[in-house]
Amino acid sequence: MDQVGFFGEIERDPGERVLSAAYYALMNIDHYDPELAKKHNAHWIKFKDLPPLIFDHTKMVEIALDILQRKASTEPIGFNLLSKLFTLSQLQSLYEAIYGESLDKRNFRKRIAEMDFIEKTDEIDKSGSRRGAYLYKFNSKAYRKDPKFKI
Protein backbone atom coordinates (compact mmCIF):
# COMPACT_ATOMS: atom_id res chain seq x y z
CA MET A 1 0.00 0.00 0.00
CA ASP A 2 1.13 3.50 -0.80
CA GLN A 3 -0.29 6.72 0.52
CA VAL A 4 -2.15 8.86 -1.99
CA GLY A 5 -2.36 11.87 0.28
CA PHE A 6 -3.89 13.49 3.29
CA PHE A 7 -7.13 15.40 2.76
CA GLY A 8 -8.36 17.95 5.27
CA GLU A 9 -9.88 20.93 3.52
CA ILE A 10 -12.33 22.67 5.82
CA GLU A 11 -15.34 22.43 3.49
CA ARG A 12 -14.77 18.90 2.11
CA ASP A 13 -17.64 17.48 4.22
CA PRO A 14 -20.69 19.73 4.74
CA GLY A 15 -21.51 18.09 8.09
CA GLU A 16 -18.29 18.65 10.02
CA ARG A 17 -14.52 18.88 9.71
CA VAL A 18 -13.19 15.53 8.52
CA LEU A 19 -9.60 14.48 7.92
CA SER A 20 -8.81 11.53 5.65
CA ALA A 21 -5.67 9.68 4.66
CA ALA A 22 -6.09 7.89 1.33
CA TYR A 23 -4.07 4.87 0.21
CA TYR A 24 -4.02 2.62 -2.82
CA ALA A 25 -2.97 -0.99 -3.02
CA LEU A 26 -2.07 -3.26 -5.91
CA MET A 27 -3.22 -6.85 -5.95
CA ASN A 28 -1.87 -9.83 -7.84
CA ILE A 29 -4.68 -11.40 -9.86
CA ASP A 30 -3.71 -14.83 -8.48
CA HIS A 31 -4.64 -13.61 -5.00
CA TYR A 32 -8.13 -12.42 -5.96
CA ASP A 33 -10.78 -14.26 -3.96
CA PRO A 34 -14.23 -13.95 -5.59
CA GLU A 35 -15.97 -15.33 -2.48
CA LEU A 36 -14.34 -12.73 -0.25
CA ALA A 37 -15.25 -9.97 -2.70
CA LYS A 38 -18.86 -11.18 -2.77
CA LYS A 39 -18.98 -11.35 1.03
CA HIS A 40 -17.95 -7.69 1.26
CA ASN A 41 -20.02 -6.56 -1.74
CA ALA A 42 -16.85 -5.52 -3.56
CA HIS A 43 -16.50 -5.54 -7.32
CA TRP A 44 -14.15 -4.37 -10.04
CA ILE A 45 -14.96 -1.26 -12.04
CA LYS A 46 -13.09 0.49 -14.84
CA PHE A 47 -11.82 3.97 -14.04
CA LYS A 48 -13.75 5.39 -16.97
CA ASP A 49 -16.98 3.91 -15.53
CA LEU A 50 -16.46 5.30 -12.03
CA PRO A 51 -19.81 6.48 -10.62
CA PRO A 52 -20.13 9.82 -8.82
CA LEU A 53 -18.45 9.63 -5.42
CA ILE A 54 -19.17 11.67 -2.32
CA PHE A 55 -17.20 14.69 -1.16
CA ASP A 56 -13.67 14.75 -2.64
CA HIS A 57 -13.35 11.00 -3.14
CA THR A 58 -13.23 11.35 -6.94
CA LYS A 59 -10.19 13.60 -6.49
CA MET A 60 -8.58 10.93 -4.31
CA VAL A 61 -9.10 8.26 -6.98
CA GLU A 62 -7.78 10.56 -9.72
CA ILE A 63 -4.63 11.31 -7.71
CA ALA A 64 -4.13 7.59 -6.99
CA LEU A 65 -4.47 6.78 -10.71
CA ASP A 66 -1.96 9.51 -11.59
CA ILE A 67 0.53 8.12 -9.05
CA LEU A 68 -0.01 4.58 -10.38
CA GLN A 69 0.50 5.66 -14.00
CA ARG A 70 3.71 7.54 -13.20
CA LYS A 71 5.05 4.60 -11.19
CA ALA A 72 4.09 2.08 -13.88
CA SER A 73 6.08 3.99 -16.50
CA THR A 74 9.33 3.93 -14.52
CA GLU A 75 9.12 0.90 -12.18
CA PRO A 76 8.23 -2.72 -12.96
CA ILE A 77 5.17 -2.75 -10.67
CA GLY A 78 3.09 -4.53 -13.30
CA PHE A 79 4.92 -7.80 -12.74
CA ASN A 80 3.57 -7.96 -9.20
CA LEU A 81 0.05 -7.94 -10.64
CA LEU A 82 0.47 -10.88 -13.02
CA SER A 83 1.00 -14.57 -12.56
CA LYS A 84 4.62 -15.72 -12.27
CA LEU A 85 4.46 -16.69 -15.96
CA PHE A 86 2.60 -14.41 -18.37
CA THR A 87 2.18 -13.73 -22.07
CA LEU A 88 3.20 -10.47 -23.67
CA SER A 89 -0.47 -9.90 -24.51
CA GLN A 90 -1.36 -10.20 -20.82
CA LEU A 91 1.41 -7.76 -19.92
CA GLN A 92 0.27 -5.31 -22.58
CA SER A 93 -3.38 -5.60 -21.45
CA LEU A 94 -2.31 -4.78 -17.91
CA TYR A 95 -0.50 -1.61 -18.99
CA GLU A 96 -3.38 -0.62 -21.25
CA ALA A 97 -5.71 -0.93 -18.23
CA ILE A 98 -3.38 1.21 -16.11
CA TYR A 99 -3.09 3.92 -18.77
CA GLY A 100 -6.67 3.66 -20.00
CA GLU A 101 -5.61 3.57 -23.64
CA SER A 102 -4.43 1.15 -26.31
CA LEU A 103 -0.70 0.74 -26.81
CA ASP A 104 0.86 -0.03 -30.16
CA LYS A 105 1.69 -3.74 -30.12
CA ARG A 106 4.96 -3.46 -32.09
CA ASN A 107 6.31 -0.57 -30.03
CA PHE A 108 5.32 -2.24 -26.77
CA ARG A 109 7.04 -5.50 -27.71
CA LYS A 110 10.11 -3.61 -28.92
CA ARG A 111 10.43 -1.91 -25.51
CA ILE A 112 9.94 -5.22 -23.70
CA ALA A 113 12.61 -6.88 -25.87
CA GLU A 114 15.09 -4.19 -24.76
CA MET A 115 14.62 -5.19 -21.11
CA ASP A 116 16.98 -8.03 -20.18
CA PHE A 117 14.99 -8.83 -17.05
CA ILE A 118 11.90 -10.01 -18.94
CA GLU A 119 12.79 -13.54 -19.93
CA LYS A 120 11.12 -15.73 -22.50
CA THR A 121 10.56 -19.27 -21.26
CA ASP A 122 10.14 -22.48 -23.24
CA GLU A 123 6.57 -22.82 -22.00
CA ILE A 124 3.58 -22.00 -24.19
CA ASP A 125 0.11 -20.88 -23.11
CA LYS A 126 -2.48 -22.44 -25.41
CA SER A 127 -5.54 -21.04 -23.63
CA GLY A 128 -5.89 -18.12 -26.05
CA SER A 129 -5.31 -19.91 -29.35
CA ARG A 130 -4.43 -23.25 -30.84
CA ARG A 131 -0.94 -22.07 -31.73
CA GLY A 132 -0.37 -20.56 -28.30
CA ALA A 133 1.86 -17.81 -27.00
CA TYR A 134 5.20 -18.02 -25.28
CA LEU A 135 5.22 -17.40 -21.55
CA TYR A 136 7.60 -14.89 -20.01
CA LYS A 137 8.83 -14.24 -16.50
CA PHE A 138 10.25 -11.29 -14.60
CA ASN A 139 13.83 -11.79 -13.36
CA SER A 140 14.17 -9.53 -10.30
CA LYS A 141 17.88 -10.36 -9.90
CA ALA A 142 18.62 -9.15 -13.44
CA TYR A 143 16.47 -6.06 -12.84
CA ARG A 144 18.45 -5.14 -9.71
CA LYS A 145 21.68 -5.34 -11.74
CA ASP A 146 20.39 -3.00 -14.47
CA PRO A 147 17.14 -1.28 -13.39
CA LYS A 148 16.31 0.49 -16.64
CA PHE A 149 12.56 0.41 -17.07
CA LYS A 150 10.51 2.56 -19.42
CA ILE A 151 7.09 1.65 -20.82
C-alpha positions as a printed NumPy array, in Angstrom:
array([[  0.   ,   0.   ,   0.   ],
       [  1.134,   3.504,  -0.796],
       [ -0.289,   6.718,   0.524],
       [ -2.153,   8.864,  -1.989],
       [ -2.355,  11.868,   0.281],
       [ -3.887,  13.489,   3.289],
       [ -7.13 ,  15.403,   2.759],
       [ -8.36 ,  17.948,   5.271],
       [ -9.875,  20.932,   3.519],
       [-12.335,  22.67 ,   5.822],
       [-15.345,  22.43 ,   3.489],
       [-14.771,  18.899,   2.113],
       [-17.641,  17.483,   4.218],
       [-20.686,  19.726,   4.736],
       [-21.506,  18.089,   8.086],
       [-18.294,  18.647,  10.023],
       [-14.525,  18.881,   9.711],
       [-13.194,  15.528,   8.515],
       [ -9.604,  14.475,   7.923],
       [ -8.81 ,  11.529,   5.65 ],
       [ -5.669,   9.677,   4.656],
       [ -6.089,   7.894,   1.327],
       [ -4.074,   4.869,   0.213],
       [ -4.022,   2.622,  -2.819],
       [ -2.969,  -0.99 ,  -3.022],
       [ -2.075,  -3.264,  -5.91 ],
       [ -3.223,  -6.854,  -5.948],
       [ -1.867,  -9.831,  -7.84 ],
       [ -4.682, -11.401,  -9.864],
       [ -3.712, -14.833,  -8.481],
       [ -4.644, -13.608,  -4.996],
       [ -8.129, -12.419,  -5.955],
       [-10.781, -14.262,  -3.956],
       [-14.234, -13.951,  -5.59 ],
       [-15.97 , -15.328,  -2.483],
       [-14.341, -12.735,  -0.249],
       [-15.255,  -9.973,  -2.7  ],
       [-18.863, -11.178,  -2.774],
       [-18.982, -11.35 ,   1.035],
       [-17.951,  -7.687,   1.262],
       [-20.025,  -6.561,  -1.742],
       [-16.853,  -5.522,  -3.557],
       [-16.499,  -5.541,  -7.316],
       [-14.154,  -4.37 , -10.039],
       [-14.957,  -1.264, -12.042],
       [-13.088,   0.489, -14.837],
       [-11.824,   3.967, -14.041],
       [-13.751,   5.39 , -16.975],
       [-16.98 ,   3.915, -15.527],
       [-16.46 ,   5.295, -12.026],
       [-19.807,   6.476, -10.622],
       [-20.126,   9.818,  -8.822],
       [-18.446,   9.628,  -5.42 ],
       [-19.174,  11.672,  -2.316],
       [-17.196,  14.69 ,  -1.164],
       [-13.67 ,  14.747,  -2.643],
       [-13.349,  11.004,  -3.137],
       [-13.233,  11.351,  -6.935],
       [-10.195,  13.597,  -6.491],
       [ -8.578,  10.93 ,  -4.306],
       [ -9.105,   8.265,  -6.98 ],
       [ -7.777,  10.556,  -9.717],
       [ -4.627,  11.31 ,  -7.707],
       [ -4.133,   7.589,  -6.992],
       [ -4.465,   6.78 , -10.706],
       [ -1.96 ,   9.509, -11.595],
       [  0.532,   8.121,  -9.054],
       [ -0.006,   4.58 , -10.38 ],
       [  0.499,   5.656, -14.003],
       [  3.71 ,   7.538, -13.2  ],
       [  5.047,   4.6  , -11.188],
       [  4.093,   2.081, -13.876],
       [  6.075,   3.993, -16.495],
       [  9.332,   3.925, -14.52 ],
       [  9.12 ,   0.905, -12.183],
       [  8.232,  -2.721, -12.957],
       [  5.173,  -2.753, -10.674],
       [  3.091,  -4.526, -13.295],
       [  4.915,  -7.799, -12.738],
       [  3.566,  -7.957,  -9.2  ],
       [  0.049,  -7.944, -10.642],
       [  0.466, -10.879, -13.019],
       [  1.003, -14.574, -12.555],
       [  4.619, -15.723, -12.274],
       [  4.455, -16.687, -15.959],
       [  2.603, -14.414, -18.374],
       [  2.183, -13.733, -22.068],
       [  3.204, -10.468, -23.665],
       [ -0.471,  -9.903, -24.51 ],
       [ -1.361, -10.198, -20.818],
       [  1.414,  -7.764, -19.921],
       [  0.268,  -5.305, -22.58 ],
       [ -3.376,  -5.604, -21.453],
       [ -2.309,  -4.778, -17.91 ],
       [ -0.5  ,  -1.606, -18.985],
       [ -3.381,  -0.617, -21.253],
       [ -5.707,  -0.93 , -18.232],
       [ -3.376,   1.21 , -16.112],
       [ -3.085,   3.922, -18.772],
       [ -6.672,   3.663, -20.001],
       [ -5.611,   3.568, -23.638],
       [ -4.431,   1.152, -26.308],
       [ -0.705,   0.735, -26.805],
       [  0.861,  -0.027, -30.164],
       [  1.689,  -3.739, -30.124],
       [  4.957,  -3.464, -32.089],
       [  6.307,  -0.565, -30.026],
       [  5.317,  -2.241, -26.77 ],
       [  7.038,  -5.501, -27.713],
       [ 10.108,  -3.613, -28.916],
       [ 10.435,  -1.913, -25.511],
       [  9.938,  -5.216, -23.704],
       [ 12.61 ,  -6.881, -25.865],
       [ 15.089,  -4.194, -24.761],
       [ 14.623,  -5.193, -21.113],
       [ 16.98 ,  -8.03 , -20.182],
       [ 14.991,  -8.834, -17.045],
       [ 11.9  , -10.005, -18.941],
       [ 12.792, -13.536, -19.926],
       [ 11.125, -15.726, -22.5  ],
       [ 10.559, -19.267, -21.258],
       [ 10.139, -22.477, -23.242],
       [  6.567, -22.821, -22.004],
       [  3.576, -22.002, -24.185],
       [  0.114, -20.877, -23.115],
       [ -2.476, -22.436, -25.415],
       [ -5.536, -21.041, -23.632],
       [ -5.888, -18.121, -26.052],
       [ -5.306, -19.907, -29.345],
       [ -4.432, -23.254, -30.838],
       [ -0.941, -22.071, -31.725],
       [ -0.372, -20.56 , -28.297],
       [  1.864, -17.813, -26.996],
       [  5.203, -18.024, -25.278],
       [  5.221, -17.397, -21.551],
       [  7.601, -14.889, -20.009],
       [  8.831, -14.237, -16.498],
       [ 10.253, -11.293, -14.599],
       [ 13.828, -11.789, -13.356],
       [ 14.171,  -9.533, -10.301],
       [ 17.876, -10.357,  -9.899],
       [ 18.621,  -9.153, -13.442],
       [ 16.475,  -6.058, -12.838],
       [ 18.447,  -5.135,  -9.714],
       [ 21.681,  -5.337, -11.737],
       [ 20.395,  -3.003, -14.465],
       [ 17.145,  -1.279, -13.386],
       [ 16.314,   0.489, -16.641],
       [ 12.555,   0.413, -17.065],
       [ 10.506,   2.557, -19.424],
       [  7.093,   1.647, -20.821]])
